[in-house]
Amino acid sequence: MVRLDLATVLLAVTAAVNAVQVDTPEVLPGAYIVEYETDQDTNAFIRKFGGRASLRKDLRFRLFKGASIQFKDTKNAEEMAAKVAKLPAIKRIFPVRRYPIPQHDVVSTGDDAAALVKRQLGGNSTNVFSPHLMTQVNKFKEAGITGKGIKIAVIDTGIDYSHPALGGCFGPGCLVSYGADLVGDAFNGANQPRPDNDPIDNCNGHGTHVAGIIAAQPNNPYGIIGAAEGVELGAYRVFGCQGDVGNDLLIAAYNMAYEAGSDIITASIGGASGWSEDPWAAVVSRIVENGVPCVVSAGNDGAAGVFYASTAANGKQVTAIASVDNVLTPALLANATYQVADADREFFGFTGGDPQGWNGVSLPLWTVNYNTTDEAHGCNPYPASTPNLSGYIVLIRRGSCTFVQKVENAVAKGARYVIFSNNVPGTLSVTARVPGLSAVAMVPAGTGEEWVKALEAGQRVVVNMANPSTAPKFLANFDNPTSGGYPSSFTSWGPTFEVESKPQFSAPGGYILSTYPRLLGSYGVLSGTSMACPLAAAIYALVMNVRGTKDPKTIENLLSSTAKPNLFRRDGVSSPYLAPVPQQGAGLVQAWDAAKATTLLSTSGLSFNDTDHFNPVQTFTVSNTGTSSITYSLSNIGAAAAYTYSSPGALTPASLASVELAGNFASLAFSPSTFSLGAGQRRIVTVRATAPTGLDVKRLPVYSGYIAINGSDNSALSLPYLGVAGSLHSVAVLNSDNTLLARARDSTNSPVAANLTFTLPPPGQSNVTAVRNRADMPKLVVTLAMGSAMIRVDVVPLTNCSTAAQNAKVVFGTRTLGQPEEFPSWYNPRGTLQYAWDGRLADGSYVPAGRYKLVVRALRIFGDESKSDEYDVTETVPFRVRYLTEGKSEKRKRLVKGERALWLVGVDRRQTPEQCEADEQALKQ
């Protein structure tokens, strides 16, 4: 997955990294995935519905037997699905959920011709590919090991295989030798896929960037080379040019990749979850169980803090990959010139922003002061002596206040053009849409400082700008002392809600240069766990070459035990503690050490769970596969404990910016703590854990650390562990204050007043646009402070004047007509679920006009769904519903289709909610 990082120098990814609260994945109305007990003819299965369902995707594979179906009458879909679930030939049925395309925003790109210009402009000129040095991939290249003979399937946006660095062709004998397009360009997640056999990526770029990280060939102008350039790639395109994808197509792609003989499957796709029981994650786990490693990006929601694991990365045995930042910040800068006094023109590089109106602009520079360390440069209104700036390009140093504030101050004095000088390595794309501003850009700090020095000396500096979209580009590498080598701020934190350890380990994902579709510029720099994941997949291939095994568990254990954890760092300041395991996993992968290790561990990590489910005594095995005896010594190295909540009374977990760390470590006792193993011997080690003391358990601290296993052969392995000091079951999962009733048309989700009357579409017509536009439907907004395995919503009648109300059932002490369609909702992440309700219930019927409230129950973590006291409960304000009168044309269309009106038995369709209440009151009198 890719993120928007304001410090990225080329491509900024637009996933909402800073949005702590997210919507749950959207359910596609009427679409379901059915898993069969045993294989059966899908076409025959569809025919059983008598034309009421169509086939979305036949999902009959070796490891999954089923189909994705679309009920044509969505108003009765839940009822139909319930009936299907009861069929003896059906193992389970679950809704199709949609997951977003890995979005990215092109800030600048570079092409082959641009490589003619190579000036570094203050950058580091070392001609090395730093992600490979960081992970020891360079040692494989020195040994001539390239991943040859290994097939890696990439499930993504497709691959621009026509790119010369990606082989230039597709099919047998090509670098991208197999795969398929499951969707087509026009697919957006809601419309009909148009699959074909050509998985080319010409309109997105994400998958092409991923492919280059794995296997780019060294015939390119920037010296990019894939980590495992000898592998074969498979491209399974699951996204169109825009939109999202259903989990049915993801399940299909994974099974297609498995059946095509892939040795490794990588996917940088996901969405908030935290539950290994998620259907997509469960299918991926099944593939791993059958011998094919699956690496999945951990997610880019680091800002959300602890307990924000992503699916399918949170699946059991699925390897979740976190990100660390590159030690170098590569920049593909647009080329322009400047002139100081009467000297010759000099080249410089810049990154364009928004607005972009630089065509043909050639103007002198002006700056408000000459202090190149002034963080508040340009933050205050300019002095009265400031000239009319319409004839200048205003140079402003980045820092302190916002870009917009600085631009507004310049525009107030007539400025139309602004260039920012960065205050950290590299550049970024600035957005400052201020009325009167024609163009904005950014230059590296060194360039800005050079210009200011000339201006301070009284020299005239004229800048000759170019269109950043068409100007030649050049590569500059800047040292990254701020975050290089440390866990990326955007990388999502685990663990799962059931305290399964996620992520497994890390790889470089921040500021990565790789291939990009030729139509979009050929090369680009992206940041995200999306970039870390394919590097991990390539490393799997290299380790397979060296060790001669493809076993997922063996390789994951090797990479985990030899990884190098690093300190926690926030805002450029290092902590004295190691970063928590829920952030970095085992640490930064060290591929060569893994490939050459002779000591093997039997697991990649331990979880002691929470206080209620504390599992303090665990074992793991140490095996000596070498040729000589080794003596081992075990010790405990604690990592920072991370508080889930900022205070004991807090309801919502703390964001990354306010996550508090503590140096309280668990105590571990080992039996034995020192032992010797001869060649070929193994030993079981027992670990007895004591949870850390001195922590505020009401704030749910997640403690973690590493068991260090040091050998007399100078080997140094580590085994990550984690646990929770406190009770997950005791924390509230439902945010009652933000669970409310709003109008469906209100995007702000403002709560409605009590007893508001909503006007619903006639039953069965909520999908008719003209009817829906006339309606005023309620919207239930459910906000989860923590994940919930089940949300139950009951429609409670507040009057008794209908047959349905009189026959209401009682569930958990609440009178209910049933649940709205799409409830109960299973395995929900923390965040917000929004549901516009048209009066339809889960059994396909409709509530009569009347007065109601909704009672919302969210099952607590580790809760028993059969017990009422295991739920957090809240209710909405009372409200009334009435239905629109069916128009003549609407009725005529319905009758032509042979449809009947869907009203509950015993309901007078002419009765309004107010009449119903009045009749009931009269009966009481």
Rosetta blueprint (number, residue, H / E / L):
1 M L
2 V L
3 R L
4 L L
5 D L
6 L L
7 A L
8 T L
9 V L
10 L L
11 L E
12 A E
13 V L
14 T L
15 A L
16 A L
17 V L
18 N L
19 A L
20 V L
21 Q L
22 V L
23 D E
24 T L
25 P L
26 E E
27 V E
28 L E
29 P E
30 G E
31 A E
32 Y E
33 I E
34 V E
35 E E
36 Y E
37 E L
38 T L
39 D L
40 Q L
41 D L
42 T H
43 N H
44 A H
45 F H
46 I H
47 R H
48 K L
49 F L
50 G L
51 G L
52 R L
53 A E
54 S E
55 L E
56 R E
57 K E
58 D E
59 L L
60 R L
61 F L
62 R L
63 L L
64 F L
65 K L
66 G E
67 A E
68 S E
69 I E
70 Q E
71 F E
72 K L
73 D L
74 T H
75 K H
76 N H
77 A H
78 E H
79 E H
80 M H
81 A H
82 A H
83 K H
84 V H
85 A H
86 K L
87 L L
88 P L
89 A L
90 I E
91 K E
92 R E
93 I E
94 F E
95 P E
96 V E
97 R E
98 R E
99 Y E
100 P E
101 I L
102 P L
103 Q L
104 H L
105 D E
106 V E
107 V L
108 S L
109 T L
110 G E
111 D L
112 D L
113 A H
114 A H
115 A H
116 L H
117 V L
118 K L
119 R L
120 Q L
121 L L
122 G L
123 G L
124 N L
125 S L
126 T L
127 N L
128 V L
129 F L
130 S H
131 P H
132 H H
133 L H
134 M H
135 T H
136 Q L
137 V H
138 N H
139 K H
140 F H
141 K H
142 E H
143 A L
144 G L
145 I L
146 T L
147 G L
148 K L
149 G L
150 I L
151 K E
152 I E
153 A E
154 V E
155 I E
156 D E
157 T L
158 G L
159 I L
160 D L
161 Y L
162 S L
163 H L
164 P H
165 A H
166 L H
167 G L
168 G L
169 C L
170 F E
171 G L
172 P L
173 G L
174 C L
175 L L
176 V E
177 S E
178 Y E
179 G E
180 A E
181 D E
182 L L
183 V L
184 G L
185 D L
186 A L
187 F L
188 N L
189 G L
190 A L
191 N L
192 Q L
193 P L
194 R L
195 P L
196 D E
197 N L
198 D L
199 P L
200 I L
201 D L
202 N L
203 C L
204 N L
205 G L
206 H H
207 G H
208 T H
209 H H
210 V H
211 A H
212 G H
213 I H
214 I H
215 A H
216 A L
217 Q L
218 P L
219 N L
220 N L
221 P L
222 Y L
223 G L
224 I L
225 I L
226 G L
227 A L
228 A L
229 E L
230 G L
231 V L
232 E E
233 L E
234 G E
235 A E
236 Y E
237 R E
238 V L
239 F L
240 G L
241 C L
242 Q L
243 G L
244 D E
245 V E
246 G E
247 N H
248 D H
249 L H
250 L H
251 I H
252 A H
253 A H
254 Y H
255 N H
256 M H
257 A H
258 Y H
259 E H
260 A L
261 G L
262 S L
263 D L
264 I E
265 I E
266 T E
267 A E
268 S L
269 I L
270 G L
271 G E
272 A E
273 S L
274 G L
275 W L
276 S L
277 E L
278 D L
279 P H
280 W H
281 A H
282 A H
283 V H
284 V H
285 S H
286 R H
287 I H
288 V H
289 E H
290 N L
291 G L
292 V L
293 P L
294 C E
295 V E
296 V E
297 S E
298 A L
299 G L
300 N L
301 D L
302 G H
303 A H
304 A H
305 G L
306 V L
307 F L
308 Y L
309 A L
310 S E
311 T E
312 A L
313 A L
314 N L
315 G L
316 K L
317 Q L
318 V L
319 T E
320 A E
321 I E
322 A E
323 S E
324 V E
325 D E
326 N L
327 V L
328 L E
329 T E
330 P E
331 A E
332 L E
333 L E
334 A E
335 N E
336 A E
337 T E
338 Y E
339 Q E
340 V E
341 A L
342 D L
343 A L
344 D L
345 R L
346 E E
347 F E
348 F E
349 G E
350 F E
351 T E
352 G E
353 G L
354 D E
355 P L
356 Q L
357 G L
358 W L
359 N L
360 G L
361 V L
362 S E
363 L E
364 P E
365 L E
366 W E
367 T L
368 V L
369 N L
370 Y L
371 N L
372 T L
373 T L
374 D L
375 E L
376 A L
377 H L
378 G L
379 C L
380 N L
381 P L
382 Y L
383 P L
384 A L
385 S L
386 T L
387 P L
388 N L
389 L H
390 S H
391 G H
392 Y L
393 I E
394 V E
395 L E
396 I E
397 R E
398 R L
399 G L
400 S L
401 C L
402 T L
403 F H
404 V H
405 Q H
406 K H
407 V H
408 E H
409 N H
410 A H
411 V H
412 A L
413 K L
414 G L
415 A L
416 R L
417 Y E
418 V E
419 I E
420 F E
421 S E
422 N L
423 N L
424 V L
425 P L
426 G L
427 T L
428 L L
429 S L
430 V L
431 T E
432 A L
433 R L
434 V L
435 P L
436 G L
437 L L
438 S L
439 A E
440 V E
441 A E
442 M E
443 V E
444 P L
445 A H
446 G H
447 T H
448 G H
449 E H
450 E H
451 W H
452 V H
453 K H
454 A H
455 L H
456 E H
457 A L
458 G L
459 Q L
460 R L
461 V E
462 V E
463 V E
464 N E
465 M L
466 A L
467 N L
468 P L
469 S L
470 T L
471 A L
472 P L
473 K E
474 F E
475 L E
476 A E
477 N E
478 F E
479 D E
480 N L
481 P L
482 T L
483 S L
484 G E
485 G L
486 Y L
487 P E
488 S L
489 S L
490 F L
491 T L
492 S L
493 W L
494 G L
495 P L
496 T L
497 F L
498 E L
499 V L
500 E L
501 S L
502 K L
503 P L
504 Q L
505 F E
506 S E
507 A E
508 P E
509 G E
510 G E
511 Y L
512 I E
513 L E
514 S E
515 T E
516 Y L
517 P L
518 R H
519 L H
520 L H
521 G L
522 S L
523 Y E
524 G E
525 V E
526 L E
527 S L
528 G L
529 T H
530 S H
531 M H
532 A H
533 C H
534 P H
535 L H
536 A H
537 A H
538 A H
539 I H
540 Y H
541 A H
542 L H
543 V H
544 M H
545 N H
546 V H
547 R H
548 G L
549 T L
550 K L
551 D L
552 P H
553 K H
554 T H
555 I H
556 E H
557 N H
558 L H
559 L H
560 S H
561 S H
562 T H
563 A L
564 K E
565 P L
566 N L
567 L E
568 F E
569 R E
570 R E
571 D L
572 G L
573 V E
574 S E
575 S E
576 P E
577 Y E
578 L E
579 A L
580 P L
581 V H
582 P H
583 Q H
584 Q H
585 G L
586 A L
587 G L
588 L E
589 V L
590 Q L
591 A H
592 W H
593 D H
594 A H
595 A H
596 K H
597 A L
598 T L
599 T E
600 L E
601 L E
602 S L
603 T L
604 S L
605 G L
606 L E
607 S E
608 F L
609 N L
610 D L
611 T L
612 D L
613 H L
614 F L
615 N L
616 P L
617 V E
618 Q E
619 T E
620 F E
621 T E
622 V E
623 S E
624 N E
625 T L
626 G L
627 T L
628 S L
629 S L
630 I E
631 T E
632 Y E
633 S E
634 L E
635 S E
636 N E
637 I E
638 G E
639 A E
640 A E
641 A E
642 A E
643 Y E
644 T L
645 Y L
646 S L
647 S L
648 P L
649 G L
650 A L
651 L L
652 T L
653 P L
654 A L
655 S L
656 L H
657 A H
658 S H
659 V L
660 E L
661 L E
662 A E
663 G L
664 N L
665 F L
666 A L
667 S E
668 L E
669 A E
670 F E
671 S E
672 P L
673 S L
674 T E
675 F E
676 S E
677 L E
678 G L
679 A L
680 G L
681 Q L
682 R E
683 R E
684 I E
685 V E
686 T E
687 V E
688 R E
689 A E
690 T E
691 A L
692 P L
693 T L
694 G L
695 L L
696 D L
697 V H
698 K H
699 R H
700 L L
701 P E
702 V E
703 Y E
704 S E
705 G E
706 Y E
707 I E
708 A E
709 I E
710 N E
711 G E
712 S L
713 D L
714 N L
715 S L
716 A E
717 L E
718 S E
719 L E
720 P E
721 Y E
722 L E
723 G E
724 V E
725 A L
726 G L
727 S L
728 L L
729 H L
730 S L
731 V L
732 A L
733 V L
734 L E
735 N L
736 S H
737 D H
738 N H
739 T L
740 L E
741 L E
742 A E
743 R E
744 A L
745 R L
746 D L
747 S L
748 T L
749 N L
750 S L
751 P L
752 V L
753 A L
754 A L
755 N L
756 L E
757 T E
758 F E
759 T E
760 L E
761 P L
762 P L
763 P L
764 G L
765 Q L
766 S L
767 N L
768 V L
769 T H
770 A H
771 V H
772 R H
773 N H
774 R H
775 A L
776 D E
777 M L
778 P E
779 K E
780 L E
781 V E
782 V E
783 T E
784 L E
785 A L
786 M L
787 G L
788 S E
789 A E
790 M E
791 I E
792 R E
793 V E
794 D E
795 V E
796 V E
797 P E
798 L L
799 T L
800 N L
801 C L
802 S L
803 T H
804 A H
805 A H
806 Q H
807 N L
808 A L
809 K E
810 V E
811 V E
812 F L
813 G L
814 T E
815 R E
816 T E
817 L L
818 G L
819 Q L
820 P E
821 E L
822 E L
823 F L
824 P L
825 S E
826 W E
827 Y E
828 N E
829 P L
830 R L
831 G E
832 T E
833 L E
834 Q E
835 Y E
836 A E
837 W L
838 D L
839 G L
840 R E
841 L E
842 A L
843 D L
844 G L
845 S L
846 Y E
847 V L
848 P L
849 A L
850 G E
851 R E
852 Y E
853 K E
854 L E
855 V E
856 V E
857 R E
858 A E
859 L E
860 R L
861 I L
862 F L
863 G L
864 D L
865 E L
866 S L
867 K L
868 S H
869 D H
870 E H
871 Y E
872 D E
873 V E
874 T E
875 E E
876 T L
877 V L
878 P L
879 F E
880 R E
881 V E
882 R E
883 Y E
884 L L
885 T L
886 E L
887 G L
888 K H
889 S H
890 E H
891 K H
892 R H
893 K H
894 R H
895 L H
896 V H
897 K L
898 G L
899 E L
900 R L
901 A L
902 L L
903 W L
904 L L
905 V L
906 G L
907 V L
908 D L
909 R L
910 R L
911 Q L
912 T L
913 P H
914 E H
915 Q H
916 C H
917 E H
918 A H
919 D H
920 E H
921 Q H
922 A H
923 L H
924 K H
925 Q L
